[in-house]
Amino acid sequence: MRSTALAALGALGLLAAACGGGGESGGGGNVASAENATFTAAIGADPGLLDPATGVLSITNFALKFAYDSLVHNEDGKVVSGLAEKWDVKPDSVTFTIRKDVTCSDGSKVTPSQIAQNFTHIADPATKSPIYGVLVPAGIVAKADDAANTVTISTPKPYSFLLDAASGIYIVCGKGLEDRSLLAKGTSGSGPYTLASSVSGDNYTFTKREGYTWGPGGKGNSEPGQPGKVVLKVVPNEQTAANLLISGEVNSVKVFGEDRPRLEAAPGLTRSVGGAGNGQFFYNQKDGLPGSELEVRKALTQAVDLQELGKIATGGKGRPVNGLGIEGMEPCTDDSVTGALPAFDPAAAAAALDAAGWKTGADGIRVKNGKRLTIRYVYGTTRGAGIVAGAEYLAGVWKKAGVEVKLNGIIDTKLAEVLNSSGDWDVIWLPIGVTNPSQLMGFFSGPSAPKGANFGHLDNKTYVEKATEALKTPGPEGCKLWAEAERALFTNFDLIPVVENTVLFANKGATNKFFGDQIVPTSIRMTGSS
C-alpha cells in the first residue's frame, strides 16, 4: 500500500462523519416542482481535487457522490443495485453483471472494461492512490467480459468485505478515463448530476442529467420535487452556515459545534442527529519520539479523564464509543473499547513517567537524558470550538504531568499533509470513520510514509495477526476477531478512542436522506416551504 492521505473522514465515505446507515433530514411542506429548482447545501471546506482515485476525504466524497456511481450501494444497511444489477459473491471474488442502459455524462456507454480500468488504475503503483489498501483491498485484480457484460474483482486471498468495498468506489467513465487531468476540477461520471461550474473555496454547481435511472436500487432523478441544480456552497464557519439556513439562503447544513442549540430551537427547520465517527487521538511511535515509549503512551493516557475530554470535545453532544466503525453502517457491532483502557489516575501517570526515567526539571517539565518531554499536538479546527477546547484541556492536564505541550490547530483538509510529513507531530486528534474494519489495516500496519499509510509508525503484531485472520473469517466469528484486533490497539495505547461524535443535520425548504454524512442525491426533494 502507498500514500498516507487520510480521511479526516471518514469516512471513507467512508471516512469521517456518519448518520447511521441512512438518516433523513427534512420533512413537511408540499413537494415543489423540480423544474429549475436549486438545492443548496453548505459544506465546511473545499472538496479539493475531484479525481475519485484520490478521494479519501469525507468532504471530497460529499461532492463526488453527485457526479459518480458505484457498482452497488449501501441503503439502510442493505446492498442494493447501482451500475450492477446483480452480483455473485465468492470468498475471494465478486462478479458483477452491469446494467446495459448506463451512460456516462458525455453520452458514451459505460462498459465493463471501463469499470475494470478504474480498479486497475487505483492498484497501479504509479498512481499512488491513497485509497489503495484502504477502500480498495491490496492486490485487487479486475477483469472485464464485455460480451457477457460482467466485471469480476478478485483478491489473492479471501477478503470478507469485497462486496462492501465495491460500494465505496466511484467509477470514472468517458473522457476522464483517457485524461485524468480533467478530473482535477471537473467530473466524468455516470451519476445523476454533472459539475457545471466551480469556484475554488466558494461554490460547486451541478446540473441534472437527463435519462438517469440507475441510482441506488434503480432510483432516478426525474421524480417530482427533485432539483434541476445542486449548489455546494463552501462555508467554513458554522455560525455563518446556521445563519444562511435560517434565512433560507441554503437548504441544508450539518453542524458539530455551539450553533446546534440555536438550530434545534429555530422555527421552520427540520432536523436529525447522527453519529459522526469517533473522537480519538493517536500517538506517533516513530523512533526517537516520546510516543515510541510504551510507558509514555500509557502515562499520558492515564493522565487524561477521557469522559471529561469527550464532553468537552463534543460540547456534551457525544455518545459512548464502543468501536472504530461508523454506527449503523459497520457489519460488526462487537464492543472493543469497554475495559481496554486504564482508569483516570494522574498519580499513577506521574509514577510511571518517573519509573521510565522522565524526571521533573526545575521548570516543572520532565527531562530524560537531557531531552525535554515535549508533545506536539495537532488537531483540526473546522469541527467546532469543542475540538479546540479539548486540545486546551489536554495541554493543561499534560502540563500538570510535567509535559511541555505545543498546540497546532489546522484546517481538516491539511491533516493529510501533516501525516504525510516526516513526523512533525507527536499526538494527533484524528476522526476516522469507516464502514468496515478492514479499511483501517493500511493505517494501522505495514510501511509508513512515503511507502505506506501507517502514519503513526505502529508495529502491533497482535493487531496484524487478529486482523489478518479476521479477513478470512466471515460472519460473527470474524467480527469477534476484528474486535480483538481493535482491542489490541487500545491496550497498546496506539490510539485512544474517546467519544462518538454526533452531528446535527438541519434542512429548510427541502428534504433528503444521508448515507454517513453524505447526501444521497436521488433522495433530495424540494418542499416549497422556506
MITOR-300058 format. One line per 3 residues: their letters; for each residue x, y, z of C-alpha. Coordinates in steps of 0.02 Angstrom, whole numbers, plus 50000, padded with zeros to 5 digits. Each point is the difference from the previous one (the first is absolute). Last residue first. Layout:
! residues N
A = X Y Z | ... .
//
This chain:
! residues 530
SSG = 48063 51406 50156 | 49861 49879 49961 | 49992 49945 49817 .
TMR = 50048 49824 50046 | 50149 49970 49886 | 50039 49814 50002 .
IST = 50174 49925 50010 | 50007 49809 50010 | 50087 49972 49832 .
PVI = 50153 50097 50060 | 50028 49900 50160 | 50078 50134 50110 .
QDG = 50163 49949 50079 | 50033 50000 50188 | 49979 49813 50008 .
FFK = 49871 49961 49869 | 49875 50141 50019 | 49822 50023 49944 .
NTA = 49926 50161 49934 | 49865 50128 50031 | 49983 50178 49939 .
GKN = 49941 50174 50045 | 50107 50008 50156 | 50113 49862 50061 .
AFL = 50103 49960 50154 | 50123 49858 50029 | 50072 50003 50176 .
VTN = 50161 49902 50025 | 50054 49874 50129 | 50174 49949 50054 .
EVV = 50029 49832 50081 | 50121 50029 50143 | 50177 49969 50058 .
PIL = 50083 49861 49901 | 50187 50002 50038 | 50122 49943 49868 .
DFN = 50159 49898 50011 | 49977 49983 50188 | 50049 49815 49997 .
TFL = 49835 49956 50085 | 49909 50105 49870 | 50080 49925 49847 .
ARE = 49978 49823 50066 | 49816 50040 50030 | 49981 50036 49814 .
AEA = 50068 49828 49954 | 49889 49914 50129 | 49849 50090 49929 .
WLK = 50049 49945 49825 | 50015 49821 50061 | 49825 50004 50074 .
CGE = 49934 50070 49837 | 50077 49855 49905 | 49916 49877 50117 .
PGP = 49834 50088 49971 | 50004 49979 49810 | 50145 49979 49882 .
TKL = 50177 49946 50047 | 50142 50030 49877 | 50018 50184 50038 .
AET = 49987 49960 50186 | 50160 49897 49995 | 50096 50147 49929 .
AKE = 49920 50117 50127 | 50046 49886 50146 | 50182 49979 49948 .
VYT = 50024 50182 49950 | 49924 50064 50163 | 50104 49880 50103 .
KND = 50159 50055 49909 | 49974 50184 50039 | 50136 50096 49908 .
LHG = 49925 50173 49979 | 50099 50136 49911 | 49860 50125 50033 .
FNA = 49973 50042 49815 | 49987 49819 49944 | 49946 50055 49825 .
GKP = 50140 49923 49899 | 50159 50027 49900 | 50026 50185 50037 .
ASP = 49949 49986 50137 | 49979 49851 50115 | 50007 49816 49956 .
GSF = 49878 49869 50063 | 49873 50016 50139 | 49871 50118 50076 .
FGM = 49959 50114 49854 | 50002 49861 49870 | 49892 49891 50113 .
LQS = 49865 50132 50024 | 49889 49952 49853 | 49990 49822 50067 .
PNT = 49888 50063 50140 | 49848 50034 49891 | 49900 50157 49969 .
VGI = 50137 50117 50058 | 50010 50159 50102 | 50163 50085 50043 .
PLW = 50004 50151 50115 | 50182 50050 50027 | 50062 50089 50155 .
IVD = 50188 49988 49979 | 50141 49966 50122 | 50187 50012 49966 .
WDG = 50010 50105 49842 | 50127 50048 49868 | 50021 49820 49944 .
SSN = 50085 50013 49831 | 49842 50068 49922 | 49857 49897 49929 .
LVE = 49904 50018 50163 | 50016 50189 49993 | 49944 50007 49819 .
ALK = 49851 49888 50040 | 49946 50118 50139 | 49995 50149 49882 .
TDI = 49819 49968 49947 | 49947 50009 50182 | 50057 50180 50025 .
IGN = 50148 50017 50118 | 50023 50017 50188 | 50178 49971 50064 .
LKV = 50019 49993 50189 | 50172 49982 50080 | 49994 49904 50163 .
EVG = 50142 49992 50127 | 49965 49852 50111 | 50022 49995 50188 .
AKK = 49839 49910 50048 | 49918 50167 50037 | 50048 50053 49824 .
WVG = 49912 49844 49936 | 49839 50052 50086 | 50006 50177 49929 .
ALY = 50051 49956 49822 | 49864 49868 49996 | 49869 50128 50052 .
EAG = 50063 50124 49869 | 49984 49868 49866 | 49824 49960 50060 .
AVI = 49954 50184 49991 | 50058 50004 49820 | 49900 49844 49960 .
GAG = 49849 50074 50089 | 50008 50161 49898 | 49928 49915 49847 .
RTT = 50053 49875 49869 | 50109 50113 49893 | 50153 50014 50114 .
GYV = 50086 49834 49973 | 50126 49943 50130 | 50188 49982 50020 .
YRI = 50090 49978 50167 | 50189 50019 50004 | 50053 49919 50165 .
TLR = 50160 50048 50089 | 50082 49896 50136 | 50165 50094 50007 .
KGN = 50159 49913 49947 | 50158 50001 50109 | 49999 49811 50020 .
KVR = 49821 50011 50061 | 49914 50161 50051 | 49830 50039 50073 .
IGD = 49934 50177 49998 | 49969 50082 50169 | 50119 50145 49972 .
AGT = 50137 49923 50107 | 49984 49832 49915 | 49885 49854 50041 .
KWG = 50078 49832 49958 | 49955 49892 49850 | 50094 49840 50037 .
AAD = 49862 49876 49960 | 49967 49976 50186 | 49969 50186 50021 .
LAA = 49882 49999 49851 | 49905 49854 50075 | 49988 50085 50170 .
AAA = 49927 50157 49920 | 49871 49899 49905 | 49954 49901 50156 .
APD = 49969 50164 50092 | 49899 50069 49856 | 49880 49850 50002 .
FAP = 49856 49997 49876 | 49963 49815 49977 | 50099 49894 49879 .
LAG = 49936 49958 49825 | 49932 49837 49929 | 49857 49977 50124 .
TVS = 49866 50050 49876 | 50077 50039 49830 | 49979 49850 49884 .
DDT = 49810 49985 50012 | 49939 49885 49860 | 49891 50088 49870 .
CPE = 50069 49928 49838 | 49929 50035 49826 | 50032 50187 50023 .
MGE = 49873 50126 49939 | 49887 50026 50151 | 50134 50084 50104 .
IGL = 50157 50034 49901 | 50138 49878 50043 | 50141 50022 50125 .
GNV = 49917 49922 50151 | 49898 50026 50157 | 49990 50188 50018 .
PRG = 49888 50083 50129 | 49899 50143 49924 | 50041 50181 49964 .
KGG = 49895 50158 50013 | 50080 50069 50160 | 50091 50134 49903 .
TAI = 50080 49862 49896 | 50182 50026 50048 | 49957 50053 50177 .
KGL = 49888 49852 50037 | 50125 49878 49926 | 50143 50077 50098 .
EQL = 49900 49978 50161 | 49969 49817 49960 | 50183 49976 49955 .
DVA = 50064 50070 50164 | 50180 50014 49941 | 50158 49962 50100 .
QTL = 49978 49813 49973 | 50017 50026 49812 | 50161 50099 50016 .
AKR = 50068 49866 50115 | 49957 49859 49880 | 50079 50087 49851 .
VEL = 50154 50043 50101 | 50021 49822 50064 | 49982 49930 49824 .
ESG = 50144 50107 49939 | 49994 50043 49814 | 49877 50138 50046 .
PLG = 50141 50108 50067 | 50080 50009 49827 | 50170 49923 49963 .
DKQ = 49934 49861 49890 | 49830 50039 49926 | 49861 49951 50117 .
NYF = 49884 50147 49965 | 49857 49986 50125 | 49821 50007 49937 .
FQG = 49847 50093 50063 | 49816 49962 49992 | 49831 50080 49968 .
NGA = 49909 49865 49907 | 49887 50011 49849 | 49856 50120 49975 .
GGV = 49851 49912 50076 | 49836 50076 49950 | 49876 50132 50052 .
SRT = 49851 50052 49896 | 49916 50167 49966 | 49861 50094 49914 .
LGP = 49998 50188 50001 | 49856 50124 49999 | 50028 50062 50177 .
AAE = 50175 50007 50078 | 50021 49903 50163 | 50115 49860 49941 .
LRP = 50088 50124 49887 | 50047 50111 50147 | 50048 49851 50107 .
RDE = 50115 49936 49862 | 50097 50160 49977 | 50131 49947 50128 .
GFV = 50076 49862 49897 | 49976 49858 49878 | 49882 50077 49872 .
KVS = 49940 49928 49836 | 49911 50114 49879 | 49863 49986 49870 .
NVE = 49886 50116 49902 | 50107 50155 49982 | 49949 50183 49987 .
GSI = 49843 49968 50103 | 50041 50127 50136 | 50012 49863 50131 .
LLN = 50112 49899 49886 | 50117 50145 49962 | 50015 50042 50185 .
AAT = 50044 49820 50042 | 50135 49999 49865 | 50071 50163 50068 .
QEN = 50007 49927 50175 | 50082 49843 49931 | 50143 50098 49919 .
PVV = 50080 49908 49854 | 49859 50040 49878 | 50035 49926 49828 .
KLV = 49837 49996 49904 | 49956 49837 49914 | 49870 50047 49870 .
VKG = 49881 49872 49926 | 49895 50035 49845 | 49846 49923 49923 .
PQG = 49933 49954 50169 | 49894 49845 50036 | 49827 50052 50054 .
PES = 49903 49886 49885 | 50107 49851 49945 | 50126 50025 49859 .
NGK = 50162 49949 50087 | 49991 49810 49995 | 49993 49857 50123 .
GGP = 50047 49824 49944 | 50048 49934 50172 | 50125 50141 50024 .
GWT = 50008 50098 49836 | 49983 49922 49828 | 49862 50104 49920 .
YGE = 50082 50158 49932 | 49915 50055 49840 | 50049 50183 50007 .
RKT = 50143 50059 50109 | 49973 50130 50134 | 50118 50148 50019 .
FTY = 50136 50016 50131 | 50074 50161 50072 | 50153 50001 50112 .
NDG = 50022 50155 50107 | 50121 50116 50092 | 50172 49932 50045 .
SVS = 50038 49953 49821 | 49871 50072 49881 | 49911 49861 49908 .
SAL = 49892 49976 49848 | 49887 49872 49916 | 50044 49846 50101 .
TYP = 49884 49865 49935 | 49855 49923 50095 | 49915 49830 50015 .
GSG = 50163 49902 49991 | 50082 49917 49849 | 50167 50085 50021 .
STG = 50121 50123 49924 | 50018 50145 50121 | 50100 50160 49999 .
KAL = 50125 50093 50110 | 50142 49874 50012 | 49904 49874 49896 .
LSR = 50057 50066 49831 | 50178 49952 50049 | 49935 49822 49990 .
DEL = 50013 50000 49811 | 49939 49841 49916 | 49893 49940 50144 .
GKG = 49930 50175 50025 | 49943 50002 49820 | 49867 49868 50030 .
CVI = 49987 49909 50166 | 50055 50016 50181 | 49922 49881 50126 .
YIG = 49984 50052 50182 | 50065 49865 50116 | 49914 49983 50170 .
SAA = 49869 49869 49955 | 50134 49885 49930 | 50080 49988 50172 .
DLL = 49838 49929 50072 | 50004 49861 49872 | 50180 49960 50047 .
FSY = 49970 50002 50187 | 50051 49822 50049 | 50160 49996 49899 .
PKP = 50063 49826 49955 | 50178 50008 49933 | 50075 50063 49837 .
TSI = 49852 50118 49975 | 49867 50003 49864 | 49893 50122 49903 .
TVT = 49894 49930 49860 | 49917 50105 49865 | 49852 49942 49899 .
NAA = 49910 50048 49838 | 50018 49824 49931 | 50080 50068 49841 .
DDA = 50089 50137 50095 | 50086 49876 50114 | 50104 50104 50120 .
KAV = 50134 49949 50123 | 50046 50096 50158 | 50144 49952 50115 .
IGA = 50020 50051 50182 | 50170 49976 50081 | 49965 50121 50142 .
PVL = 49815 50020 50036 | 49921 50160 49931 | 49928 50116 50130 .
VGY = 50160 49991 50104 | 50134 49901 49908 | 49985 50118 49854 .
IPS = 49901 50153 50056 | 50152 50114 50006 | 50035 49968 49815 .
KTA = 50184 50004 49958 | 49953 49991 49815 | 50169 49928 49950 .
PDA = 49972 49851 50114 | 49849 49949 49894 | 49861 49938 50116 .
IHT = 49893 50156 49976 | 50020 49992 49811 | 49956 49815 49994 .
FNQ = 49844 50031 50102 | 49941 50138 49884 | 50047 49900 49845 .
AIQ = 49882 49863 50055 | 49854 50122 49986 | 50054 50054 49827 .
SPT = 50015 49819 49944 | 49828 49962 50071 | 49928 50136 49887 .
VKS = 49921 50170 50032 | 49923 50060 49836 | 50044 50176 49940 .
GDS = 49881 50146 50028 | 50131 50121 50069 | 49929 49976 50177 .
CTV = 50030 49813 49984 | 49864 49879 49953 | 49922 49851 50087 .
DKR = 49864 49907 49903 | 50081 49828 49996 | 50007 49975 50188 .
ITF = 50160 49912 50052 | 50006 49821 50064 | 50124 49999 50143 .
TVS = 50115 49856 50046 | 50069 50006 50177 | 50161 49916 50053 .
DPK = 50101 49923 50142 | 49867 49919 50110 | 49871 49995 49859 .
VDW = 49861 50124 49964 | 49893 50000 49842 | 49927 50168 49952 .
KEA = 49843 50078 49926 | 49944 50163 49918 | 50172 50078 50003 .
LGS = 50017 50187 49968 | 49907 50019 50164 | 49898 49863 50080 .
VVK = 49968 49981 50185 | 50107 49940 50146 | 49903 50014 50163 .
GDE = 50031 50101 50159 | 49871 50131 49960 | 50074 50022 49826 .
NHV = 50177 49948 49957 | 50030 50021 49815 | 50066 49890 49860 .
LSD = 50119 50022 49853 | 50031 50181 50048 | 49930 50157 49922 .
YAF = 50075 50172 49971 | 49948 50181 49979 | 49902 50040 50159 .
KLA = 50101 49880 50110 | 50161 50088 49953 | 49955 50154 50101 .
FNT = 49977 49912 50168 | 50146 49888 49953 | 50114 50151 50004 .
ISL = 49930 50056 50169 | 50031 49828 50074 | 50182 50001 49949 .
VGT = 50063 49848 49904 | 49962 50047 49821 | 50168 49973 49914 .
APD = 49939 49871 49874 | 49834 50094 49994 | 50087 50149 49916 .
LLG = 49913 50155 50067 | 50150 50094 50069 | 49950 50111 50146 .
PDA = 49830 49981 50083 | 50009 50177 50074 | 49950 50002 50182 .
GIA = 49848 50007 50115 | 49864 49964 49875 | 49836 50097 49987 .
ATF = 49870 49916 49892 | 49899 50088 49866 | 49857 49917 49905 .
TAN = 49947 50095 49845 | 49832 49983 49913 | 50002 50024 49810 .
EAS = 49862 49871 49982 | 49992 49907 50164 | 49819 50047 50032 .
AVN = 49971 50010 50186 | 49963 49858 50120 | 49880 50070 50129 .
GGG = 50060 50045 50173 | 50058 49882 50133 | 50162 49907 50015 .
GSE = 50186 50030 50010 | 50149 49898 50049 | 50009 49813 49974 .
GGG = 50124 49874 50066 | 50059 49855 49894 | 50129 49882 50075 .
GCA = 50028 50093 50162 | 50037 50182 49974 | 50185 50004 49967 .
AAL = 50150 50112 50008 | 50176 49947 49953 | 50058 49888 49865 .
LGL = 49885 49890 49912 | 49961 50081 49905 | 50161 49956 50066 .
AGL = 49941 50058 50114 | 50046 50062 50067 | 50052 50104 49998 .
AAL = 50137 50099 50051 | 50027 49870 49872 | 50181 49975 49973 .
ATS = 50136 50026 49870 | 50141 49884 50045 | 50057 49930 49835 .
RM = 50040 49823 49947 | 49943 49824 50037 .
//
